[in-house]
Amino acid sequence: MENGTTLTKKKWGFSGNSELTAEPETTIRGALTLLMSNLNISDERPVIPMSLSEPSAFPCFTTSHIASDAIAEAVQSTDFNGYPAAEGILPARRAVAEYLSQDLPNKLSLDDVFMTMGCQQAAQTILHVLGGSKLNVLLPKPCFPYYDVFAQTSGLEVRFFDLLPEKNWEVDLDSVIAVADENTVGMVIINPGNPCGNVFTYSHLKKVAETARKLGILVISDEVYGHIVFGENPFVPMGVFGSITPVITLGSISKRWMVPGWRIGWLVTHDPDGILKENGIIRSIKQYFHISPYPPAFIQGALPHILAKTNKDFFSGVLNMIKEAANSCYEGLKDVPGVTCPTRPQGSMCVLVKLDISMFENIKDDLDFCVKLAKEESVLILPGVSVGLRNWLRVTFAIDPSYLQDGIKRLKSFCERHSKRT
């Protein structure tokens, strides 16, 4: 050192945040990274991606040209090169309010709408707003795993209520009541269901709202798969029941328009009686957005045209493909030993199937099953532990039909090969 002096070695004053360390299988991306690291690079067959609900990876699920043209026009206009307002630009918020109001008894205003970077930021926002010492939030089991992560990082204790596979994954309202207490702030539902592929009925959603009202909590309804339904039950937005209990709905164009990479979504309040405003929730949401990143201005600028002008033929075409894929998956899984699908999928892009570990040799659990399936067959399926149910599998069927057929064929071969000999 200069002048002949030496520096005494000092212990560094920083380290990684231990609270952000999670087991790989407890998040979708973590599980997917683990599975991909176990792929056999010498296998020349294409990898079958039945783990992520991202059909946009396949040409047959391309978005509407209306949406693509709207984005290009917004960019070329140079009208959206500046910073957008924290809560979203007014035309985008107004467009979302008009789009969602088509299915609601009470019309929304733009003041009810906050623009977000996809549905995940919307979820993170409301959980952070509700967070606080000794408070808790109720999540479904199984559940999209990021709710658990977001809740815990927001200082909320997480408690789980059951979904009932024998009743098409309805909410077990008795279990909701059992786990709630005076410190419970809200409950989360996902409709149409991820990972279960179910769609709640009007009557069941009303019972959910009435239960929440009795408990004095709000309902957070993840509706990112809104309108992607193809069974007996139509899609009913939870906002219909905002007069019973306060409702926060989360949504985006990611799934219905096949553009998850565009990262544009919304958080919407359904509060005709002013309960959320009275209790400071609206104020806290606005304050949170003042310190949060916002979705790109040009995508917000394109949103009014996308929501208003996309024709019904696009939606019906996509829905028909997903319905055919769901039925093909359900029928194909019937022939796979050791795997049981309790209900035919009615919505979203995935289905949850039960894995009978006792039927297999040298398979410890669902994670071990999925790792070996990736290694031996180049098929990626999400282990149930990632969504809160050990020894289940989440199977995504919204992929190219030829890939889906090949994937189920490889899954069947794997299960047959590992089945115990009688």
Disulfide bonds with the S-S distance in Angstrom:
none
